């Protein structure tokens, strides 16, 4: 395993650990963890594809980071452009919310 791969895996592990503590991550940490430059991250923020934490624009929540990780995976694996990948992620998130609502309603009916 290359040193760069090991570093990226460590960055992702640190990122995920911080999510469990419900702590946001910086732009630098997020960019490094998902394998993009800070300039690319800034362009994605300006385009509205990923959003920083509303309380602190220099940090990102677990939800924003997970969304970016998913979006980039779609972009790289399926060669979907970034805007298209953002639409797909929006629809997947909506579907997950609806499935959770449906499951909650099913439990109430039992």
N, C-alpha and C positions, 0 to 999 in steps of 0.2 A: 504494500500500500504506500502510495506516495506521501510525502510530508504535507503537501497541499490538501490531499484528501483527508488525512488525519486531522489537520487543523480545522477544516470545514466541518468534519463530524463532531469535533469538540465544540466548535462554535454553536452548532445546532443543538447539541446536548445542553450547553449552558443556556441557550435561548429557551429551550423547553422547560428546563428547571426553573427559570425565572417566571415562566407562565404559571407553573404550579403555585408559586408564591403570589400570583396575581400582581406582579410587578411589570411595568412596561420596560421596553428596551430602547436604547438610543438608535438613531439613524445608522451610526457606524456599526453597531452590533448587528442590527437587522440586515444591513447590506452584506456584511461579511458572512453571516449565517446562511443567507440564501444564494450567495455567490454572485452578487452584482455590485457594481460600483456605487458609491454614494451619489454620484452625478446621475446615474440611471435611476436610483431610488427617488431623487429629487424630481426628475422628469415624470416619473409615475405619479408622484404626489401632485404635481402641478396639473397633470392630465385628469386627476380625480380617480385614478385606477386603484390607488391605495391611500388610505387616510390615516394621518397621525392621530394620536390621542387628543381629544378636544381640549382637555385640561392643560396639556403641555405639548405644543406642536413639535417639540424636539424629540418626543418619545412616541412609541407605538405600543398599542395594547396587544394582548395575546390574539384577539380576534383579527385585528389588522394584519398581524404577522402571519397567522395561519392562512388568511385569505391570500396574501401575497405568495406564500409558499405554494398553495394550491394553483393559483393563477400561473405562476412561472412553470410549474410542472405541466399544465395543459399546453402552455406556449411551446415548451421544448419537446414534449413527448408527441403531441398531436399536430404541432406546427400551426396552431391557431394564432392569429395576430393578437396582440395584447388587449385591444378593445373587445374583440370577440371572446377571448378568454375571460375577461371581466364580466361579460354578459352571462357566459356559462356558469361562472362562480356565483353570480347573483341568483340565477335560477336554481342551482344546486342548494344554496343556502335557504332559499324560499321553500324548496321541496322538503328539506330537512326540518324546517320549522313546522310545516304543515303535517308532516309525519309524526312529529312529537305531539302536536295538538291532537291529532287523531288518536294516538296511543293514550293520551291523557283522558280523552272523552270515552274511549273504550273501557278504561279502568273504572271510570265513574259509573258506567252502566252495569258493571258486574256486581 
